[in-house]
Amino acid sequence: FYDTGSIKSKINYKNGKKNGLEVKFFESGIISYSAIYKNNMLNGKETFYGTNGQIISEINYKNNKYDGKYTLYTGIFPTLEINYKMGKKMAVIENTLILVF
């Protein structure tokens, strides 16, 4: 808990190891981080959030290794995507936002 009484984080444990969803919060109560664990290893999506609640980045894990798409956002738009397979970088895609007025 924060000194203000706001929840700082939530996580489930099984046999002393992280299992399930871990969520961390800013003092304001907005989620700052979420990740899925199995037997103390990242297995599933890990997401970082800004103080306004928007997603900053997302990555998938399998057995504590990057596996799937990593996406970095600028505002609500994805600006960088990297594909991984069992921890190895497979492809990089840089997105360019074009605004038409």
Backbone torsions as a table, in degrees:
resi	resn	phi	psi	omega
1	PHE	NA	149.1	171.3
2	TYR	-77.3	164.2	177.8
3	ASP	-58.3	-26.9	-179.5
4	THR	-77.3	-9.9	-178.0
5	GLY	98.4	-8.3	178.4
6	SER	-69.0	146.0	179.3
7	ILE	-70.2	132.3	179.2
8	LYS	-91.9	-40.3	-179.7
9	SER	-161.5	159.6	175.6
10	LYS	-137.0	136.7	176.4
11	ILE	-156.0	145.4	175.3
12	ASN	-97.7	144.5	176.4
13	TYR	-122.5	145.8	173.9
14	LYS	-135.9	120.9	-176.8
15	ASN	55.1	38.3	177.2
16	GLY	78.6	6.0	-179.0
17	LYS	-118.0	147.3	176.7
18	LYS	-62.5	131.1	177.8
19	ASN	-145.9	123.7	179.3
20	GLY	101.0	-157.6	-174.8
21	LEU	-81.8	129.2	170.1
22	GLU	-107.3	132.7	179.0
23	VAL	-131.2	132.0	174.4
24	LYS	-116.5	150.5	-175.3
25	PHE	-126.8	149.6	166.2
26	PHE	-73.5	162.5	179.9
27	GLU	-58.5	-25.4	179.0
28	SER	-71.2	-13.6	-178.2
29	GLY	100.4	-8.6	178.1
30	ILE	-76.9	139.9	-179.9
31	ILE	-64.5	133.5	177.0
32	SER	-107.6	-21.1	-173.4
33	TYR	-161.2	143.2	170.5
34	SER	-146.9	146.1	179.8
35	ALA	-157.8	155.9	178.5
36	ILE	-111.5	130.4	-178.6
37	TYR	-118.1	149.8	170.1
38	LYS	-140.2	120.4	-178.1
39	ASN	53.8	43.5	175.7
40	ASN	72.4	9.5	177.9
41	MET	-118.2	145.5	175.7
42	LEU	-66.0	127.5	179.1
43	ASN	-146.5	94.7	-176.5
44	GLY	129.0	-159.0	-174.2
45	LYS	-84.2	136.5	171.0
46	GLU	-115.8	129.8	-175.9
47	THR	-131.8	134.9	173.3
48	PHE	-109.4	139.2	-177.6
49	TYR	-121.1	151.1	173.8
50	GLY	-84.2	171.1	-177.8
51	THR	-63.5	-17.1	177.5
52	ASN	-91.9	0.2	178.5
53	GLY	91.9	-6.2	178.8
54	GLN	-75.4	147.6	179.1
55	ILE	-71.8	131.1	176.1
56	ILE	-93.8	-45.6	179.6
57	SER	-155.5	155.4	176.9
58	GLU	-139.3	142.7	175.8
59	ILE	-148.7	145.9	175.5
60	ASN	-100.5	145.3	178.9
61	TYR	-124.4	152.0	168.9
62	LYS	-139.5	118.9	-178.1
63	ASN	52.2	45.5	175.2
64	ASN	72.2	12.7	177.5
65	LYS	-120.5	146.5	174.6
66	TYR	-56.5	134.1	179.0
67	ASP	-155.6	101.8	-176.2
68	GLY	121.2	-152.5	-173.4
69	LYS	-95.3	131.1	168.2
70	TYR	-100.3	130.5	179.2
71	THR	-127.4	130.0	174.6
72	LEU	-109.2	132.6	-176.3
73	TYR	-111.1	147.1	167.2
74	THR	-118.0	109.8	-170.6
75	GLY	66.3	-128.4	178.8
76	ILE	-97.5	0.4	-174.4
77	PHE	-100.7	133.5	174.8
78	PRO	-71.2	127.1	-179.1
79	THR	-108.8	-17.7	178.8
80	LEU	-148.1	133.7	175.4
81	GLU	-131.3	132.4	177.2
82	ILE	-128.0	128.5	177.5
83	ASN	-96.9	132.8	179.8
84	TYR	-122.2	151.5	172.8
85	LYS	-133.9	111.4	-179.3
86	MET	47.4	47.0	174.6
87	GLY	89.8	-7.7	-178.9
88	LYS	-102.5	133.1	178.8
89	LYS	-70.7	126.0	-178.0
90	MET	-105.8	-37.6	-177.0
91	ALA	-158.2	147.9	177.2
92	VAL	-123.6	131.0	177.6
93	ILE	-126.3	118.7	175.1
94	GLU	-100.2	124.6	-178.9
95	ASN	-96.2	133.6	177.1
96	THR	-109.7	125.2	179.5
97	LEU	-86.1	125.7	177.6
98	ILE	-115.2	119.7	177.8
99	LEU	-101.4	132.6	178.7
100	VAL	-116.1	127.5	-179.3
101	PHE	-112.5	NA	NA
